[in-house]
Amino acid sequence: MKTSPNAMSTFTSPVETERARRAKIVATLGPSCSTIDVFRQLVRAGLDVARLNFSHGTHAQKADLIRMVRTVAREEKKPICILADLQGPKIRTGKLKDHKPVQLITGKRLTITPREIEGTAALVGTVFKTLAENLEPGSRILLSAASYLLPFPLPLPWPIQ
């Protein structure tokens, strides 16, 4: 890095900056930055990783974005990593009694079963029939968009409690 006689200002070439920087800049491609012109500006500003959120949009839209990223990377002569953010499984409960929501209370036991039942605050069914086989002791289940956490300290045959 070259330093001017004035200690307050430094001059660094873009090549030196790229070599010296250890952090990576990640940007999620969404509606506001999914055009080739805007994406090119992001790359020129230092973007290293283009994140694609597969929870939204179609696979065809993601394929278009991947083509755009590859095109701009080739034209700008800069390698750009593509990070595909895949959604984990959403495990749904079965039907609830009278189709009404239940109130979960901290410290109260909730049992999850693969049986088709009308669920209550104490016992709910799940559409994921192999849930127990897919968990290990100590696993956690997040409920209601991660508003609740269920720990499982015991071995996990059905029903899960």
Residue frames as qw, qx, qy, qz and C-alpha x, y, z in Angstrom:
[[0.000, 0.892, 0.453, 0.000, 0.00, 0.00, 0.00],
 [0.413, 0.350, -0.010, 0.841, 1.34, 3.44, -0.91],
 [0.283, -0.759, -0.450, 0.376, 1.05, 6.26, 1.56],
 [0.272, 0.822, 0.104, 0.489, 1.02, 9.95, 0.70],
 [0.318, 0.283, -0.431, 0.796, 3.13, 12.45, 2.65],
 [0.469, -0.352, 0.169, -0.792, -0.11, 13.44, 4.41],
 [0.010, -0.097, 0.965, -0.244, -0.65, 10.63, 6.94],
 [0.502, 0.251, 0.479, -0.675, -4.44, 11.14, 6.82],
 [0.760, 0.466, -0.060, -0.448, -4.84, 9.85, 3.25],
 [0.498, -0.273, 0.787, 0.242, -3.79, 6.57, 1.67],
 [0.595, 0.481, -0.333, -0.551, -3.86, 5.45, -1.94],
 [0.519, -0.136, 0.844, 0.004, -4.49, 1.80, -2.71],
 [0.332, 0.193, -0.650, -0.656, -5.04, 0.26, -6.11],
 [0.828, -0.061, 0.005, -0.557, -8.15, -1.93, -6.57],
 [0.803, 0.215, -0.554, 0.044, -5.88, -4.94, -7.16],
 [0.227, 0.289, -0.696, 0.617, -4.05, -4.35, -3.86],
 [0.520, -0.193, 0.318, -0.769, -7.37, -3.93, -2.08],
 [0.889, 0.045, -0.268, -0.369, -8.70, -7.23, -3.48],
 [0.677, 0.227, -0.643, 0.278, -5.58, -9.10, -2.37],
 [0.081, 0.276, -0.602, 0.745, -5.51, -7.54, 1.10],
 [0.617, -0.216, 0.112, -0.749, -9.21, -7.94, 1.92],
 [0.046, 0.090, -0.988, 0.117, -10.05, -11.13, 3.80],
 [0.427, 0.334, 0.592, -0.597, -13.75, -10.51, 4.35],
 [0.124, 0.244, 0.795, 0.541, -16.27, -11.51, 1.71],
 [0.337, 0.184, 0.127, -0.914, -19.19, -9.32, 0.68],
 [0.100, 0.294, 0.944, 0.116, -22.45, -11.25, 0.35],
 [0.354, 0.147, 0.017, -0.923, -25.60, -9.80, -1.19],
 [0.425, 0.333, 0.827, -0.156, -29.01, -11.45, -1.46],
 [0.047, -0.027, -0.550, -0.833, -30.42, -11.09, -4.94],
 [0.202, 0.538, 0.729, -0.371, -33.99, -9.89, -4.69],
 [0.366, 0.790, 0.481, 0.104, -36.34, -7.63, -6.64],
 [0.018, -0.978, 0.052, 0.203, -34.26, -4.49, -6.13],
 [0.144, -0.723, 0.607, 0.296, -30.96, -5.97, -7.33],
 [0.718, 0.078, 0.685, 0.095, -31.82, -8.66, -9.83],
 [0.597, 0.798, 0.046, -0.071, -31.24, -6.63, -12.99],
 [0.843, 0.203, -0.012, 0.498, -27.96, -6.95, -14.82],
 [0.222, 0.732, -0.109, 0.635, -27.10, -3.24, -14.42],
 [0.532, -0.734, 0.194, -0.374, -27.69, -3.16, -10.65],
 [0.956, -0.239, 0.096, 0.141, -25.90, -6.48, -10.16],
 [0.692, 0.452, -0.081, 0.557, -22.91, -5.21, -12.16],
 [0.092, -0.795, 0.202, -0.564, -22.74, -2.18, -9.83],
 [0.801, -0.550, 0.172, -0.162, -22.69, -4.54, -6.84],
 [0.931, 0.085, 0.034, 0.353, -19.84, -6.55, -8.38],
 [0.440, 0.622, -0.115, 0.638, -17.85, -3.39, -9.11],
 [0.369, -0.767, 0.196, -0.487, -18.46, -2.26, -5.51],
 [0.038, -0.509, 0.812, -0.283, -16.83, -5.48, -4.27],
 [0.871, -0.089, 0.183, -0.448, -19.50, -8.18, -4.11],
 [0.010, -0.432, 0.899, 0.076, -17.99, -11.68, -3.79],
 [0.084, 0.172, 0.978, -0.079, -21.03, -13.88, -3.14],
 [0.454, -0.113, -0.276, -0.840, -24.50, -13.76, -4.68],
 [0.213, 0.077, 0.886, -0.404, -27.04, -15.33, -2.31],
 [0.440, -0.151, -0.560, -0.686, -30.21, -16.82, -3.80],
 [0.389, -0.049, 0.671, -0.629, -33.07, -17.38, -1.37],
 [0.238, -0.066, -0.873, -0.420, -34.92, -20.46, -2.63],
 [0.078, 0.409, 0.772, -0.481, -37.77, -19.85, -0.16],
 [0.337, 0.707, 0.213, -0.585, -39.11, -17.26, -2.61],
 [0.349, 0.608, -0.457, -0.548, -39.55, -17.33, -6.36],
 [0.956, 0.219, 0.086, -0.174, -39.53, -20.16, -8.86],
 [0.761, -0.241, 0.432, 0.419, -36.70, -22.39, -10.00],
 [0.558, 0.617, 0.333, 0.444, -36.92, -20.75, -13.43],
 [0.061, -0.980, 0.035, -0.184, -36.36, -17.33, -11.82],
 [0.630, -0.651, 0.370, 0.205, -33.35, -18.71, -9.92],
 [0.771, 0.173, 0.424, 0.443, -31.94, -20.18, -13.17],
 [0.326, 0.855, 0.167, 0.366, -32.23, -16.72, -14.77],
 [0.332, -0.919, 0.208, -0.045, -30.38, -15.15, -11.82],
 [0.781, -0.330, 0.421, 0.323, -27.63, -17.78, -12.02],
 [0.652, 0.494, 0.337, 0.467, -27.17, -17.06, -15.73],
 [0.055, 0.962, 0.025, 0.267, -27.01, -13.32, -14.96],
 [0.575, -0.749, 0.308, 0.120, -24.40, -13.85, -12.22],
 [0.793, -0.052, 0.444, 0.414, -22.26, -16.01, -14.51],
 [0.488, 0.724, 0.265, 0.409, -22.54, -13.52, -17.37],
 [0.118, -0.968, 0.109, -0.191, -21.52, -10.52, -15.24],
 [0.715, -0.561, 0.361, 0.209, -18.73, -12.49, -13.54],
 [0.762, 0.218, 0.392, 0.467, -17.31, -13.45, -16.94],
 [0.320, 0.833, 0.180, 0.414, -17.61, -9.90, -18.33],
 [0.277, -0.923, 0.188, -0.192, -16.09, -8.32, -15.21],
 [0.654, 0.386, -0.588, 0.281, -13.41, -11.04, -15.03],
 [0.235, -0.431, 0.606, -0.626, -14.20, -11.65, -11.37],
 [0.371, -0.152, -0.916, -0.024, -15.13, -14.99, -9.81],
 [0.476, -0.298, 0.183, -0.807, -18.48, -14.73, -8.02],
 [0.025, -0.043, -0.977, 0.209, -19.64, -17.46, -5.69],
 [0.539, -0.303, -0.344, -0.707, -23.34, -18.41, -5.72],
 [0.085, -0.054, 0.840, -0.533, -24.84, -19.31, -2.36],
 [0.491, -0.299, -0.605, -0.551, -28.10, -21.23, -2.67],
 [0.231, -0.156, 0.640, -0.716, -30.02, -20.77, 0.58],
 [0.457, -0.198, -0.788, -0.363, -32.36, -23.73, 0.83],
 [0.566, -0.424, 0.176, -0.684, -35.28, -23.78, 3.22],
 [0.056, -0.152, 0.954, -0.250, -35.35, -26.57, 5.77],
 [0.234, -0.365, -0.862, -0.264, -38.38, -28.79, 6.15],
 [0.386, -0.241, 0.187, -0.871, -41.58, -27.22, 7.40],
 [0.191, -0.164, -0.961, 0.113, -43.29, -29.72, 9.62],
 [0.422, -0.327, -0.174, -0.828, -47.00, -29.15, 9.88],
 [0.304, 0.000, 0.797, -0.522, -49.29, -30.17, 12.68],
 [0.017, -0.375, -0.884, -0.280, -52.45, -32.12, 12.00],
 [0.266, -0.630, -0.372, -0.628, -55.92, -30.66, 12.46],
 [0.046, 0.106, -0.608, 0.786, -56.69, -28.96, 15.75],
 [0.022, -0.494, -0.839, 0.227, -59.83, -29.49, 17.81],
 [0.165, 0.839, 0.444, -0.269, -62.65, -27.26, 16.53],
 [0.572, 0.565, 0.174, 0.568, -60.05, -25.80, 14.08],
 [0.230, -0.962, 0.009, -0.147, -58.99, -23.37, 16.82],
 [0.428, 0.587, -0.536, 0.430, -55.41, -22.45, 17.70],
 [0.784, -0.482, -0.357, 0.163, -53.97, -23.79, 20.93],
 [0.126, -0.908, 0.294, -0.270, -52.04, -21.86, 23.56],
 [0.809, 0.090, -0.455, 0.361, -48.66, -23.40, 24.41],
 [0.450, -0.863, 0.106, -0.202, -47.57, -22.74, 27.97],
 [0.310, 0.618, -0.659, 0.296, -43.93, -22.79, 29.05],
 [0.224, -0.329, 0.813, -0.426, -43.21, -25.83, 31.19],
 [0.795, 0.151, 0.365, -0.460, -46.29, -27.77, 30.05],
 [0.434, -0.149, 0.831, 0.316, -45.72, -31.00, 28.16],
 [0.629, 0.507, -0.131, -0.574, -46.66, -31.17, 24.49],
 [0.614, -0.081, 0.769, 0.156, -46.79, -34.60, 22.87],
 [0.442, 0.520, -0.396, -0.614, -46.42, -34.92, 19.10],
 [0.648, 0.028, 0.758, -0.061, -47.82, -38.05, 17.49],
 [0.032, 0.151, -0.704, -0.693, -48.04, -39.37, 13.93],
 [0.139, 0.456, 0.876, -0.074, -51.64, -40.42, 14.60],
 [0.090, -0.398, -0.373, -0.833, -54.44, -38.48, 12.93],
 [0.268, -0.541, -0.686, 0.407, -56.12, -36.82, 15.90],
 [0.029, -0.891, -0.209, -0.402, -57.80, -33.52, 16.75],
 [0.547, 0.185, -0.413, 0.704, -54.96, -31.68, 18.41],
 [0.432, -0.867, -0.244, -0.042, -54.98, -29.89, 21.76],
 [0.022, -0.891, 0.389, -0.233, -52.42, -27.94, 23.78],
 [0.631, -0.490, 0.595, -0.087, -51.27, -31.27, 25.25],
 [0.623, 0.020, 0.746, 0.233, -51.34, -33.55, 22.17],
 [0.460, 0.681, -0.148, -0.550, -50.95, -32.72, 18.48],
 [0.869, 0.231, 0.397, 0.183, -50.61, -34.83, 15.38],
 [0.078, -0.669, 0.427, 0.604, -48.07, -34.19, 12.66],
 [0.799, 0.548, -0.026, -0.248, -48.07, -34.77, 8.93],
 [0.312, 0.656, -0.684, 0.063, -44.37, -35.69, 9.13],
 [0.937, -0.221, -0.127, -0.239, -44.84, -39.37, 9.94],
 [0.868, 0.063, -0.286, 0.400, -41.12, -40.14, 10.38],
 [0.095, -0.889, 0.184, -0.409, -40.36, -37.18, 12.66],
 [0.743, -0.603, 0.286, -0.058, -39.15, -39.35, 15.55],
 [0.913, 0.088, 0.213, 0.336, -36.84, -41.34, 13.27],
 [0.495, 0.674, 0.028, 0.547, -35.30, -38.09, 12.03],
 [0.261, -0.861, 0.213, -0.380, -34.49, -36.69, 15.49],
 [0.642, 0.118, -0.625, 0.429, -31.76, -37.54, 17.93],
 [0.518, -0.698, -0.403, 0.287, -31.76, -37.04, 21.72],
 [0.363, -0.482, -0.003, 0.797, -30.97, -33.39, 22.34],
 [0.195, 0.363, 0.542, 0.732, -32.58, -32.28, 19.06],
 [0.109, 0.423, 0.364, -0.823, -34.72, -29.16, 19.08],
 [0.200, 0.554, 0.694, 0.414, -37.88, -28.33, 17.17],
 [0.011, 0.167, 0.099, -0.981, -38.80, -24.72, 16.54],
 [0.141, 0.590, 0.795, 0.009, -42.54, -24.05, 16.46],
 [0.108, 0.916, 0.371, -0.109, -44.53, -21.19, 15.01],
 [0.468, 0.788, -0.087, 0.390, -41.72, -19.64, 12.94],
 [0.574, 0.192, -0.497, 0.622, -39.23, -20.20, 15.79],
 [0.348, -0.641, 0.091, -0.678, -41.39, -18.53, 18.45],
 [0.816, -0.439, 0.266, -0.264, -41.26, -21.71, 20.56],
 [0.331, 0.522, -0.785, 0.038, -38.47, -24.20, 21.16],
 [0.923, -0.266, 0.047, -0.273, -39.09, -27.82, 22.15],
 [0.029, 0.605, -0.794, 0.057, -36.05, -29.64, 23.57],
 [0.943, -0.030, -0.225, -0.243, -35.87, -33.46, 23.45],
 [0.163, -0.679, 0.688, -0.199, -33.52, -34.78, 26.12],
 [0.713, -0.129, 0.654, -0.216, -34.86, -38.38, 26.06],
 [0.237, -0.015, 0.863, 0.446, -34.70, -41.18, 23.48],
 [0.354, 0.289, -0.061, -0.887, -37.27, -40.51, 20.80],
 [0.059, 0.270, 0.928, 0.251, -39.70, -43.33, 20.03],
 [0.317, -0.416, -0.346, -0.779, -43.23, -42.23, 19.26],
 [0.170, 0.920, 0.262, 0.236, -44.87, -40.26, 20.69],
 [0.450, 0.312, -0.229, 0.805, -42.47, -37.33, 21.01],
 [0.408, -0.818, -0.403, 0.053, -42.88, -35.49, 24.28]]
